[in-house]
């Protein structure tokens, strides 16, 4: 196995770059714990373990593997039916299974399939996640009780019952938002989350506002150096398995996006499957340190890059610095007010809403708008695990629809030894030789679309159709069915189907024995290194056939 550190010598810049990453990671990690419905400390453990252990093997060297809002919300959704007493242990087990699933995905080289999740679907999903975070954190921000099965209903309950708002919590939460927005507009923007965490905490302590909920209220906070622990398998349930798979899909697709946004400094391309492995290792180690799901973070990777990180060591050092902060300041962590963490989540969620991207998708046509809108609504109204399934399903339907819509059949005429495109005839005529070329996928829906566009041989006598298959290295069973059916229709009127530019793998699958068993006769002309050579050879053979038919009659 290739050494992931080959050619990467740790520098002083990496050590220094890890400091702002850790400062920004502490409040983000705690907020993610709140979002998942567990102690914020589990978010800190995840930020520490994910950054350090996940950074060992990423091919995208500046990628920071840490907590993300989408994975935290998905994990929290999977834990919704678990009792509060078991939720922490269940989250750890979910994180372990997600990590294992990511490593398996890397071993099976499933990275190429992330491209099948459409941009419209992913944008709608992330937009829905952001909206859910804003709605869901409004009660914590204002210190108000909430009711409702979805985040939007909880927010509506708060708005309709303003007298239940705790004004002290509201002051703390709003102050945190104002500070973060203000500091983010200065050159100290990398510490904006820290400012929104520290100053409101100081206000609560100074005024003695004991009624404001704090991190300590969420459960006991372990002290000292964190040590690894084995997960508790007694809390295993089907919802944990489905939740882990949903988290896996979210993390892997987001991680592929991070690789695109943070290319390696030396210009080398990241390898998706290797990044899968790195994120899987990060999750397994996060689980061993009682953490929560982690993945490649766009925001934290951007901070790492802006802070001057040069190698993978910068992200790993941010994890070590978080460990130092965690050990040294454990007592202070418990005093952090919950409204500040809600404020951090709300500001991050609003900041992630890229309206320009939404407008671009909306102007791209009905299909893109439908995918965006359906996924967004599904994310608002359904559990995140179900919304992920809807998103994946829509992506597959869009892919099949695109294959069918993009397929185009053209006629090729022979002119001075060259093939020239011409208008496709709707019907064949007597003794006619028609060369067809196909643009688009011939799998599934594409094959069915081809079937509707093939010229109709009904009523013609002895026609020949040459279908060019140059570049088709594999074919589907649906395409075989379409081709054999068309060959029978041609044979019924004395015609013949020729296939030119045939790849050896396709010819091996479509053996003479297979076609004879199906009662089909097809002429094959293998592909050569010269473009159009096999098609011209098929055309010459077809001319001889037609000439014989004419003289024979």
Number of C-alpha atoms within 10 A of each C-alpha: 3 6 9 14 15 7 8 13 12 15 14 12 15 23 20 16 24 26 21 18 31 30 19 23 28 28 28 27 31 29 30 35 29 26 28 28 21 23 25 30 30 27 33 31 29 33 35 34 32 36 34 28 23 33 32 21 21 27 24 29 27 29 33 36 37 36 34 27 24 27 29 25 25 27 28 25 21 27 23 14 10 17 10 13 9 13 20 24 21 26 31 28 30 31 35 28 25 31 31 19 22 31 23 16 19 21 14 10 14 15 19 10 9 16 11 13 19 20 16 27 27 22 21 26 29 22 26 26 25 26 21 23 24 23 20 22 25 27 27 25 29 26 25 21 16 20 13 11 11 16 22 18 16 19 22 16 18 21 16 9 12 11 10 16 18 18 14 17 26 21 17 26 27 19 19 30 25 14 18 24 15 15 18 16 10 10 9 11 17 21 20 24 29 21 22 27 28 15 16 24 22 14 15 21 14 9 8 10 13 11 11 21 17 20 22 19 14 16 13 11 17 12 12 11 11 13 8 11 12 12 19 13 11 10 16 13 14 9 17 23 17 18 27 29 22 22 31 29 22 21 27 26 21 21 25 22 16 23 25 13 14 17 17 18 14 7 7 10 13 18 14 24 24 19 30 34 25 28 37 34 27 34 37 32 27 34 32 22 22 28 33 39 41 39 34 34 22 22 15 26 24 18 24 28 21 13 19 15 26 24 25 28 27 33 36 28 24 30 33 21 22 27 22 15 16 23 15 14 13 17 14 12 21 20 17 25 30 30 34 30 30 28 29 26 28 24 19 19 21 14 10 14 17 12 10 9 13 16 11 13 21 18 11 11 10 11 15 18 19 17 25 26 20 18 27 24 15 20 27 22 17 15 18 27 25 19 24 25 16 19 26 19 14 21 22 15 13 20 16 17 14 16 20 21 14 13 18 16 17 18 18 21 18 14 9 7 10 11 15 12 14 12 10 18 14 10 12 22 18 16 20 17 20 22 26 23 17 16 13 16 21 23 19 16 20 23 24 16 21 21 17 10 15 20 17 17 24 13 11 18 19 23 23 28 25 25 25 23 21 20 10 14 12 13 17 12 11 15 19 16 14 18 20 18 15 21 21 19 17 24 20 15 16 17 24 24 25 21 24 28 24 22 18 13 12 15 16 9 11 15 11 14 9 11 14 11 9 12 11 18 17 17 13 18 21 19 21 15 8 8 11 18 18 22 29 19 14 24 22 11 14 24 16 11 17 19 12 11 15 11 7 7 5
